[in-house]
């Protein structure tokens, strides 16, 4: 079996376990359709590199991270190395087994990802961020995205932590709530973003993937300031068509590829 078949087999076992054991939502796996999209978008930005280091600070069972790593193997001339952190021992165990079976270079750390991360600087971040409140206020007082009243949003904090681990000019692809900038705590997040990253795109996933509008997610694309990074002339905003409409979906993806080349890679 090749790496992708092994990953999909493990994924199916995990989905079965989720249904039978009623595992909490935070442990549910990022669907392959979304993982494939993230990998496809990332591939256009890293093609031709000699080495690539990728981080997921909410790695869980590593299905998303290993799916992207597998997609990028033939885009990098030498090695793709992954790094993941999570405070859940059971998820880290699954991630470790999965990575070993797929023969991937993946270093995993069991820790609270909002404390000092025991991983090096990376070139790319991909993460399906958990959504909710972070309960230990004293741990995050040094974060620009922390809330001054009540608990802070964990997805805001993890974005800031992940960008801290990025090399200058590196890209991050986050799965976030589609209403990210409409929450009461969005002002602090926007203030941090203006100083640290370029917001290059936000793409809503199809509504029919989710039970209701409040559960809808989006792909947020940011680039860390520094090096040769710059704000794209045209920020990519939009919503994917239904994944069932293959023709419309392919056209939308083709448009994204053209936008990446022209707006992010400055090529024609």
C-alpha positions in Angstrom: 0.0 0.0 0.0 1.2 3.5 -0.7 1.2 6.3 1.9 -2.1 7.8 0.8 -3.9 4.4 0.9 -2.5 3.8 4.4 -3.6 7.2 5.5 -7.1 6.7 4.1 -7.4 3.3 5.8 -6.5 4.8 9.2 -8.9 7.7 8.5 -11.8 5.2 7.9 -11.0 3.4 11.2 -11.0 6.7 13.0 -14.3 7.8 11.4 -15.9 4.4 12.5 -14.5 4.9 16.0 -16.0 8.5 16.1 -19.4 7.2 15.2 -19.4 4.1 17.5 -17.8 5.7 20.6 -19.4 9.2 20.1 -16.0 10.9 20.2 -16.1 14.6 20.9 -16.3 16.9 17.9 -12.8 18.4 18.5 -11.4 14.9 17.6 -13.2 14.6 14.3 -11.0 14.3 11.2 -10.7 17.0 8.6 -12.4 15.5 5.4 -10.2 14.5 2.5 -11.9 16.9 0.1 -10.7 19.8 2.3 -7.3 18.4 3.0 -6.8 17.9 -0.8 -7.7 21.5 -1.4 -5.3 22.8 1.2 -2.5 20.7 -0.3 -3.3 21.7 -3.8 -3.2 25.4 -2.9 0.0 25.0 -0.9 1.7 23.1 -3.7 1.7 26.1 -6.0 3.5 28.2 -3.5 6.3 25.7 -2.6 7.0 24.0 -5.9 10.7 23.6 -6.6 12.0 24.1 -3.1 14.8 21.8 -2.0 13.5 21.3 1.5 10.2 22.1 3.2 9.2 22.1 6.9 5.5 22.1 7.7 3.8 22.7 11.1 0.3 21.9 12.4 -0.1 23.2 16.0 -3.4 21.4 16.4 -2.3 18.2 14.8 -4.8 15.7 16.3 -4.5 12.4 14.5 -2.4 14.1 11.8 -4.7 13.2 8.9 -4.6 16.8 7.5 -0.9 17.2 8.0 0.1 13.9 6.5 -2.4 14.3 3.6 -0.7 17.6 2.7 2.8 16.2 3.2 2.0 13.4 0.8 0.8 15.8 -1.8 3.9 18.0 -1.5 6.4 15.1 -1.8 6.8 15.4 -5.5 6.9 19.2 -5.4 10.0 19.4 -3.3 13.3 18.2 -4.7 14.6 16.6 -1.5 12.7 16.3 1.8 9.4 17.3 3.3 9.5 17.3 7.1 6.5 17.7 9.3 6.1 19.0 12.9 2.9 18.6 15.0 1.9 19.4 18.5 -1.2 18.5 20.5 -2.0 18.0 24.2 -4.1 14.9 23.7 -2.0 11.8 24.3 -4.4 9.5 22.4 -4.4 11.7 19.3 -0.6 12.0 19.3 -0.4 8.2 19.5 -2.6 7.8 16.5 -0.6 10.4 14.6 2.6 8.7 15.5 1.4 5.3 14.2 0.0 6.9 11.1 3.2 8.7 10.2 5.4 5.6 10.8 3.1 3.5 8.6 3.3 6.1 5.9 7.1 6.4 6.2 6.9 10.2 6.7 9.3 12.4 8.5 7.0 13.7 11.2 8.1 14.9 14.6 5.3 15.0 17.2 5.2 16.8 20.5 2.6 16.2 23.2 2.2 19.6 24.8 -0.1 22.6 25.2 0.6 24.4 21.9 0.2 27.8 23.5 3.2 27.3 25.7 6.7 27.5 24.2 6.6 25.2 21.2 9.4 22.6 21.0 9.6 22.8 17.2 11.9 24.7 14.9 11.0 27.6 12.5 9.0 26.3 9.5 8.2 27.3 6.0 4.5 26.5 5.9 1.6 26.0 8.4 -1.6 24.1 7.8 -4.1 23.6 10.5 -7.8 22.9 11.1 -8.0 25.1 14.2 -10.2 24.1 17.2 -12.8 26.7 18.0 -13.6 27.9 21.5 -12.2 29.5 24.6 -8.8 28.8 26.1 -9.2 28.4 29.9 -5.8 29.3 31.3 -5.7 33.1 31.1 -2.3 33.5 32.7 -0.6 31.4 30.0 -1.5 33.8 27.2 -1.0 37.3 28.6 1.9 37.9 26.3 -0.2 37.1 23.2 -1.4 40.1 21.2 -4.6 38.3 20.4 -5.5 37.5 24.1 -8.8 39.0 25.4 -8.7 41.7 28.0 -12.1 40.6 29.4 -12.9 36.9 29.9 -11.3 34.0 28.2 -9.5 34.3 24.9 -10.4 32.5 21.7 -8.1 29.5 21.3 -8.2 29.7 17.4 -7.0 33.3 17.6 -4.2 32.4 19.9 -3.1 29.4 17.8 -3.0 31.5 14.7 -0.6 33.9 16.4 1.5 31.0 17.8 1.7 29.4 14.4 2.8 32.6 12.7 5.5 33.0 15.3 6.9 29.7 14.2 6.9 30.7 10.5 9.9 31.9 8.6 9.6 35.5 7.2 7.5 35.3 4.0 6.1 31.9 4.9 2.4 31.0 4.3 -0.2 29.7 6.6 -3.4 28.0 5.6 -6.0 27.9 8.5 -9.4 26.3 8.6 -11.5 28.9 10.6 -15.1 29.8 11.2 -16.5 31.7 8.2 -17.7 34.3 10.6 -14.2 34.8 12.0 -14.2 38.6 11.5 -17.7 39.1 12.8 -17.2 37.9 16.4 -17.0 40.2 19.4 -13.3 39.5 19.7 -12.4 40.1 16.1 -10.9 43.6 16.7 -7.9 42.2 18.6 -7.3 39.6 15.9 -7.4 42.2 13.2 -5.0 44.5 15.1 -2.5 41.6 15.3 -2.9 40.7 11.7 -2.2 44.2 10.5 1.2 44.1 12.2 2.3 40.6 11.6 0.8 39.1 8.4 -0.6 40.0 5.0 -4.2 38.7 4.6 -4.0 37.2 1.1 -7.3 35.3 0.9 -10.4 33.9 2.7 -12.4 31.3 0.9 -15.7 30.0 2.3 -16.2 26.3 2.0 -19.6 25.2 0.4 -22.5 25.7 2.8 -23.8 22.2 1.9 -20.9 20.7 3.8 -22.2 22.0 7.1 -25.3 21.5 9.2 -26.0 25.2 9.5 -24.6 28.6 8.6 -23.0 29.0 12.1 -20.9 25.8 11.5 -19.6 26.9 8.1 -15.8 27.1 7.8 -13.4 29.0 5.5 -9.8 28.7 4.4 -7.8 31.6 5.6 -4.6 32.3 3.7 -2.0 34.6 5.4 1.6 35.4 4.7 4.1 36.4 7.4 5.6 39.8 6.8 9.3 40.1 6.0 11.7 38.7 3.4 10.1 39.4 0.0 6.5 39.1 1.2 4.0 41.7 0.0 0.3 42.3 0.1 -1.4 40.8 -3.0 -2.9 43.4 -5.3 -6.2 41.5 -5.2 -7.2 39.7 -2.0 -8.9 36.4 -2.9 -12.4 36.5 -1.5 -15.1 34.0 -2.4 -17.0 30.8 -1.7 -16.3 27.4 -3.3 -19.2 26.0 -5.3 -20.7 22.7 -4.1 -18.2 19.9 -4.3 -20.9 17.9 -6.2 -20.7 20.4 -9.1 -17.5 19.1 -10.6 -17.4 21.6 -13.5 -17.9 24.7 -11.4 -15.5 23.4 -8.8 -12.7 22.8 -11.3 -13.2 26.3 -12.8 -13.0 27.9 -9.3 -9.8 26.0 -8.6 -8.3 26.9 -11.9 -9.1 30.6 -11.1 -7.3 30.1 -7.7 -4.2 28.8 -9.4 -4.1 31.7 -11.8 -4.5 34.1 -8.8 -1.7 32.4 -6.9 0.7 32.8 -9.8 -0.2 36.4 -10.5 -0.9 37.8 -7.1 1.3 35.8 -4.8 4.2 34.6 -7.0 4.2 37.7 -9.2 4.4 35.7 -12.4 2.3 35.9 -15.5 
